Amino acid sequence: MSDAAPALLSVHDVRRIFGGVVALDGVSFNVPAGSIVGLIGPNGSGKTTLVNVISGMIEPTSGWVELEGKRISKQPAFRIARMGLTRTFQVSQPFTHLTALENVAMGAMFGSKAAGRSVKQAQAVAQSVLERVGLAERASSLVEDFTVLDRKRLDLARALASEPKVLLLDEVLAGLRAGEMNQAVELIRSLNAEGVTLVIIEHVLRVIVSLCDSVVVIDRGKKIAEGTPDDVMRDEGVIKAYLGTARVEAERA
């Protein structure tokens, strides 16, 4: 990734306070167009809160987020999705009374290229995406019968059906077996090769190291490090706050 690549997504001094609890404390970083940026930190550090702010699920207490140079922080989530930014969820929340195809078609109907798209066209997009994530055979199945892992795949399919410019992945690899994880990593690489910019929250550090152009580390709501994966893994502050020397060595092996 070129250092000269323009920022497609920018987070500017974002703070989020819940009552008296500071969940995010002045977080800033840029996501260059065409890059894969990792977002890591210990549990409770504020990662998902930050994704919620970026995607419009909640508003920042102060600071702002820009997409393609336009402020989006006051926009509702569905409008941000229409602008080309969407996300998966750490805990998938599908429409359980609908089929997999119908769930994913929702993304196709409300995504960045949805204007003028018919239901039939949205279903065609949904079927194609379900094939890509390995759920084509379950297209007509009700989601209430899906396992947790299948729901994660479905959540990814819904996000992909919206045809995003920026995709935020919140622990999409959690719970996958080694073979499934390898397939998911290859899918992420292929999406990026097709022009999708990605921000990935993930605790499997070898995935972060192998996939990401840069990594942002958050601890207790503050950004404590940013740089290439190798630089971040050697950062003493990151090791002390989150990783532990033994874990860093194991994950990098």
N, C-alpha and C positions, 0 to 999 in steps of 0.2 A: 504494500500500500504506500503510495507516494505521500511524502510529508506535505506536499502542496495541494492535496485533495481538499476541496472545500467542505465545510461542515454542513451536513444535511440536517443534523439534529444538534441543538445546543441547549445546555442546561446552565442557567445563570443564577448563582447565589441563592439556590432554592432552600427555603426554610419551611418546615411544617411542624406546627405545635398542636398537640391534642390536650386541651386543658392546660395543665402545667408541665406536660411532658414534651420535650423537644425531640421529635422523631427524626427530623432532618435539620442540619445546622450549617447552612451556607454551602451547599454542594454545587460545584460547577465542573463541567467537562463538555467537550465537543465530540461528536461522532461523525467522522468524515464519510462522505458519500462512498458507498461500495465497500466499507470496512466491516469487520466483525469486532465488536468491543465487548469484553467480559466485565461483568459487575459482580464482585465477590465481597465477602465479609461474613463475620460470625452471625449465627441466628439472632434475630432481634436488632440487627445493626441499622435497619432502615431501607434495605434493598427493595422489598416489595412496595413499601410506602412510596419510594421514589418512582417506581414503575407506575404506580397508581396516579401520581402527580403528572408524569409525562403523558400518560394515555388519557388524561382527563377524567379519571374516576373520582379524584378529589382535587381541590384547588390548593396551590401553595399558600402558606400564610404570608410569605413574601418571596421575592425573586420571580423568575419566569422561565418558560421553555419556548424555544423557537424551532419551527420546522420549515426548512427552506427559507430562512430569514424572516418568517412571519411568526408573531407571537400567537401561541395556541393555548396558553394557560387558562384563559377564561372561556374557552370553547367546551361544549359538552362532548362526551366521549364519542358519540355517533358522528359528530361533525369532524372530529379529529381523524376518525377512521376513514371518512370520506376524503379527507385530505391526503391519506396514504400512510397513516401510522396505526398499527394495530398490535395486539398483544395476546399471549396465552396467559392462563391463570395457574397459579401454584396448585390450587384445588379447582378442578374443572367443574363448571356449573352449567351443564347442557340442559336443553328442554327435554326432560326425560319422557314426556308423552309423545314425542315426535321421533321419526326414524332418523338414522344417521344421515341419510341423504337430505332430509328436510332441515336438519340442524345446520349442515354445511351450506346448503342453499341460502340460508339466512345471511351468511357471510358474503356470499356472491351478490345478494340483493342490496346490501348496505355498504359495500366496499367502495374503493376509489374509482372503479370503472362501472358502477352499477346503474348510472343514468340511462334510462331507456331500455334496460335489460328486462326481458320477460321472465316469468316464472320458469318456463321451459328452458330458456337459455341459462338461467341460474342453476337449474338442476343438472344441466350438461356440464357446467363448470364444476359443480359439486361432485359429480361422478368421477370426473377426471382427477380431482384432488384426492378423493377417497382411494383411488387406485394408487396414487403416488405414496400415500402413507400406509398402504397395506390393509385398508378396510373396505375394499370394493365388494368383497363377498358379503359384507354385513350392511350394505347400503340400505336395505329395506327392513333392517332390524330396529326395534325400539331401543332407545338408548338406556332405558331403565334396566335392561338386561346386560349392559356392558360392565366389564371389569374396570378397575381404576386405571390400569394401563391403557385399555382401549379408549377410555374417556380422554386420556391425555392425547392420544393420537387424534381423536375426534376434535379436540380443542385446537390442535395444531392445524388440522384440515380446515376448520372454520376460519382460522386466521389467514391461512394461505388463500382461501377462496375470495377473500376481500382484495387480493392482489396488491399487497402493501409495498410501499417504497421502503419503509422502516418497519421491522418486525421485532418486538420485544418478547423474548422467550424466558418465562419464569419457571426455572427448574423443570424443563420439558423432558429431561433425561432421567429424572428421579425414578428409581425403582426398576429401571430397565436391566435386563441381563446383558452380559458382555456382547453377544451377537447382535442383540437389538440395539444396543448403544452404538455399535459400529455402524449399523445401518442408518441410525438417526444422524450420526455425525456426517456421513456421506450425503444424506439429504440436505443437511444444513450447508455443507460446502457447495452443493449443486445450486441451492437457492441463491447463495452469495455470488456464484459464478454467473447467474442469470441477472444479477443487478440488484438484488435485495440487500439492503443494509441491515445488520443485525446487532442487537444488544442482548447478551445472554447472561442470565443469572444462573450460576451452576456451582455446586459444591465439589464436583469431580474435577479436581485441578488439572489432571492430565488432559482432559478435554479442553479446558481453558487454554492450556499451554499450546496444544496442537492446533486449535482453531483460530485463536484470537490474534488480531494485529496489535491490540493494546488492551490493558486491563485497568479498571478503576476499582480501588479498594475503599470500602466504607466501614467505619467502626463507630458505634454509638452516634450515628447520624452525621458523622463528619467524614469527608474524604481524607484519607491518611496517606494514600499513594496513588500514583498513576504512571503508566509507562508500558514498555514491552513486557510480555509475560516473564521473560528471564530476569529483567531488572526488578520487577515486582516481587518475584519469588526470592530474590536476594536481599530485599529491603528489610533491615533489622526491625523497623517499626511494624511491618506486616507480620513478620515471624513472631514477634512478641505479642501482638494483639490477637492473632487469629490462627496462625498455621502451626507453630512449633517446629523446631529444626528437624526433628525426626520425620514429621509428616511431609515437610517440603521435600526432603531427600527421597522419601518413598514415592511421592506423587510425580516427581521429575524423572524417576528411574524408568 
